[in-house]
Amino acid sequence: MKYQIYGPETKNVPWQDKPENLVGAPVWRYSANPVIGRNPVEGVARIFNSAVMPYGDGFIGVFRGEQTNGIPAIYLGRSDDGINWNIDKDKIRFTDAEGKLFMPEYAYDPRLVKVEDDYYIIWCQDFYGASIGIAKTRDYKSFVRIENPFIPFNRNAVLFPRKINGKYMLLSRPSDSGHTPFGDIFLSESPDMTYWGKHRHVMSPNGNWWESLKIGSGATPIETSEGWLLFYHGVTGTCNGFVYSIGGAILDIDNPSIVKYRCETFLMTPQEWYEERGFVPNVCFPCATVQNSENGKIAIYYGAADSYVGLAFGYVDEIIDYIKDHSVVNDNDTEIGMR
């Protein structure tokens, strides 16, 4: 491989070979998408915008489930192959540090990452306004909520899979109180997952039509020899509403507020029926990846039209080369992000 992936080895990455007629970005969809359809569990109308990671001999996931009362909650699921899922009927039972039940009023768009010995679930919730919730587990049996990192309003929090310079690092997207028509990605650090500071700007919408309104962190950044590979979402406005596409960037390995490369074109945009038609049409929303460091295979899990979970694939060499070959960065991207 031209570029090395660092991190735990995952040999059984879900995979389907690249189609011969692929054009554009080197990312292709699973031909049997969506991997999770409507009404997947009793009491849940739709699952989407969900995160997956290897666990044991298979995979585990945290899923955004829209309950039949309309309130989103987080559910746990397991899979042998990362494609066929068994999802718990009951939503995850969160507690406080003393073991008392401590459930969010709503919870959506979870991400999942392991840092050292702990698995962290990060989601958007009500904290007197939309903000970020975090819980940790070591066994996927008990889930203990820890302090919310920020006051409202904030969304799209993604934790890096290891400490950088001895600190936890978190990407997020500050916003306003509604379905904000703006948004930049910021980086924050913490010595202990409780106190967060040294906030740095990472990226703004850069004028490309597919990401002209707002951007937000997607999957957990992948550590590579070229830097942190980040799949993120970019949003544009049309006469028929927002359109969410998937973009790619490479962040500096030691100071990820610095963008080394940023793809001018999208890697994926809604074009299949399950992306264009649904509860919220025209959405491709990346939330997780699973990768193999030996052969460079990457599987991307993404939400489709706020109704389904889709799966896409690519090779790290081809994706990084495509990002670099189509990279356009500006001063806001390449500066340290502090003013």
FENFEN-V357478 format. One record per backbone hydrogen bond with DSSP energy under -1.0 kcal/mol. NH is the residue of the N-H (numbers start at 1). CO is the residue of the C=O. If there is no record, write none. Layout:
BEGIN
nh = {NH,NH}
co = {CO,CO}
END
This chain:
BEGIN
nh = {6,22,27,28,30,33,35,36,39,44,45,48,51,53,55,58,59,60,61,62,63,65,66,67,68,70,73,75,77,78,79,86,88,92,95,96,99,102,107,108,111,113,115,118,119,120,121,122,123,124,125,127,131,133,135,136,137,144,145,146,154,155,158,160,164,167,168,170,171,172,173,175,180,185,186,187,188,189,190,197,200,201,202,203,211,212,213,214,215,216,219,222,224,225,228,229,230,232,233,234,235,236,238,241,243,244,245,246,247,249,250,251,252,258,259,260,261,263,264,267,268,275,276,277,280,283,284,285,287,288,290,292,296,298,299,300,301,302,303,304,305,307,308,309,310,312,313,314,316,319,320,321,322,323,324,325,326,327,328,334,335}
co = {223,19,25,313,311,30,309,309,45,41,66,64,62,60,58,55,79,53,77,51,75,73,46,71,43,67,65,63,61,86,59,78,76,74,143,100,96,94,72,124,122,120,118,115,137,113,135,111,133,108,131,129,125,123,121,144,119,136,95,134,130,173,171,169,167,164,190,188,158,186,155,153,178,203,172,200,170,197,168,189,187,337,185,185,208,209,235,235,183,233,231,229,227,4,251,222,249,247,216,245,214,243,241,238,236,282,234,268,232,230,261,228,258,255,333,250,250,248,326,246,246,272,272,273,305,275,244,303,301,301,299,297,292,314,290,312,288,310,285,308,283,304,304,36,302,300,28,298,296,315,316,317,318,319,320,321,322,324,262,330,331}
END
